[in-house]
């Protein structure tokens, strides 16, 4: 009898504890999907880190190659089972396992913003000011909301909302379910796609400032003058914001207060930044630099088009049509593969695959260990 009574007491305590967890959690909390294993948006995730925790290791095997019909102007995105390619005024969806076309959606105007995918939703923006949400499984439009001007940046998808930013600096949050406007905020001028945390949205502004808005209601949290024009999208990681400025420095700010914590550099004309828990990769048009604990560890001369870093390696597509895989520890080139073509390319890295798409329409997929 005592054992049964004790078991009953333990069960009641467990039920009460679980109930309290749900009861006491903040009712207004809005969280952002920060997927790390699929390339969901520009930079891989809404934090724009260009960093993946698990990545393919050499040797790399080319498993797919094709030439796409149409002008490629944005990087691809992917989820667990599908790849989404923005080509001109079309979104092309491919099956991940065999690269078979699943659907294509033609947009009446041209696309102006890179897409974002999360769960079964794909968000895109148009030159005509349309903010669009698509069922990513079926390729069917869920809603389209007209905005004041062209949608300029990659959307951010939260659990309840989709956030768009227009060419004239209007930030709008739209209900994922109903397509109704939740809040809006007018920026003085935006440079690139914002990043997001669970609490905030972070914007690089053309007036040389960094601005944080509440992701819940769009109210301003802080603004920090950087003393120079930002060159990159803000990167959010562990309560820090990283942004490159025109003078060649990388500024690191506290995401809660906006206070400037550190300036690294100068590096020259910074093209891209990748941030992980193990360090920072800074790319200029002509070299890749690894920074750890505030000091430059190594640099490698490369004509950089795009890069992604992981705990052990740095993946770089170059302007002369190659893929270089560098050792994170030493910066040595472990492998260099010819992609083909010349010019700008975009890189997406997942746990076992590397996707490359070029402005010439070349689409190449590599598989690694």
Secondary structure, DSSP 4 states (H G I P E B T S, - for coil): -HHHHHHHHHHHHHHHHHHHHHHHS-TT---B---SSS--STTSSTT---B-SS---SS-EEEEEEE-SS-B-S--EE-SSEEEEEETTEEEEEETTT--EEEEEE-SS-B-S--EEETTEEEEEBTTSEEEEEETTTTEEEEEEE-SS-B-S--EEBSSEEEEEBTTSEEEEEETTT--EEEEEE-S-B-S--EE-SSEEEEEBTTSEEEEEETTT--EEEEEE-SS-B-S--EEETTEEEEEBTTS-EEEEETTT--EEEEE---SSEEEEEEETTEEEEEESSEEEEEETTEEEEEEE--EEEEEE-SSEEEEEETTSEEEEEETTT--EEEEEE--S-S-EEEEE-SSEEEEEETT-EEEEEE--
